[in-house]
Amino acid sequence: MSNQELQARYGHVMMNAFGAPKRVFVEGRGVHVRDADGREYTDLLAGLAVLGLGHAHPAVTRAVTTQLDTLGHISNLYASEPQIRLAERLAAALGDPSARVFFSNSGSEANETAFKLTRLTGRTKIVAMEGSFHGRTSAALAITHNPKYREPFEPLPGDVVFVPYGDVAALEAVVDDETAAVVLEVLQGENGVVPAPDGHVQAARRLTEAHGALLWIDEVQTGIGRCGALFAHHAEGVTPDLVTVAKGLGNGFPVGACLATGRASDFFQPGMHGTTFGGNPVAAAAGNAVLDVLEDGLLEHVTETGDWLAGEIEGLGHPLVDHVRGRGLLRGVVLTADIAPAVAESALDAGFIINAPRPGVLRLAPPLIITRDELRPFVDALPALLDRHG
């Protein structure tokens, strides 16, 4: 069936939570996808920073199918070797010997887990950042700043204070002995790929330690290689108490995790939290396959390719491009006019999948395996896409 026919069927049966789909995709290989009309696109968004290894990566496909043919699901009343191995690898990569892992199915659920852990400090106050995005479930939404997302569903879990992202003085003014946790992203992806200013993450670590609070870093979008390291916060030189990951961990197979260190790693006792599907053998197999590929030299490629991409776009010297920010292959092209949604639409028509998280920012989060040759056509096409709306 055609895009138009499938879009009509979608409109009749799906809740209107996402609006009408722009395309219906039927196949993906590497960094390319094909829609129901047979047209091919270069995927520069990777399913919102999920498909780090691209579409239908053979290592992930092999791991998932082999595991599903061996042992697909057992619930968390029991354990599996792939689950244990994935937890060991994530904990070791975090770099703290006290680290322990709770597996979930998504980033929102990983953040729900972390939120519940903060309650077990005996305190309720959470300091979150303006511009933040942590998910759509209730507790994750409570610490997400955008009122458009929060207000229709209030009252949400309370005692959350928002401060300007990167404002150390504002942070110092609100973090106190009643604070359970400070939660932040090293780069705010949904806010337009905004990096934390120098010293911000370190200040949050210093203040939480001084007041007996937890430092919680959300790495759902920035982690698992997206920024050129398994965890983006490693570049900040801090050890958080809580780290949440998802997206790239399963390369499209739903899997997330909350990692806790120090005293927070012992907060949960049997019966306090749970999940039916989280960390099931197939999800764990996908996660292990992803880590195998990342550890085989891909992280250096991410850093080099991301820096090259930013340099090439800035090197265009286009008057509508102010600068490119971000790290690795999570980049925000900051424009001088609020035309990003229209440019993203034109890019799709031209065969490139990108998005506009802010009116003046284009987000690029391609598969981590992408090459310069595969990125070059987009760089070359960008001036004309901008000119169309400038």
C-alpha angles and dihedrals in degrees: 000000000000127000090254094052094047092046089055091052090048091053092054098050110025126080110250095246096122104027122235114333113246093217139001110229121206106175141020134189124175109318095344135082132188126215130217091268091057097253119142126223135188106236108223094163101052094212091307096318094315106109099066091159094041130240121330095356106192095226093054094041091051094047095048097045093045092049094044089052090050108037122344108174138000105159122238093283082087137031137230131209094239090055093050092046094050091049091050092051095048092047092049091048090052087062100223117110091211094060119128130182138223115190124216136168101249146009092263090055092047088054091047087056092051091047091055090049090055089056089058090066086077089246130095107195115109123185112210134176132256109245092030128142121192105157146288104270116100103266093035089050092050090064094041110101106211107102090205089068097039109039100066089058103042138162090067128168103300146215093074119145121194122209130182111277110253096011104127093182091055089049092050090051096058107030107092143143090290093058117111097187148344112223124196146149121235087221120016101226100180091046091062103284096294114178120217109257117251111284097015098107092042090051090052090052092049094048096046091050091049093052100037093249130136125253108220118189119193108215096166092121102019099046136079095053100311093121096036098273133067088249119024093208091067087080088061093059096232135121111219125208092224130027125179125199137172132126103072095031095086100025089231099334107110110254134135136167142202114210120198130189135193117359092350090064090068100044098096118077125185111294097018095101138004151164133200099210104023113121094002115169095260094049090047091050089053091049093050091050091052092051091048091058095042091052091053095080100285097121094066089051090053092054095045095044093046092051090047092050093050091048093049093051094046088044090062086077090212114170091225093057113080098175144312119247135183137066135272110341096339104092137163118205102209112210130203092229134042095252100113097113091051092047091050090053091050090047090055090051087051092052102263125116112213133133143217112232089175130025091252101035134078115203122215118190105153126172110290090237093062117125132217090250090056092048096045096080091057093048090050092048096046099084092056091046090053094044090056090066104025 
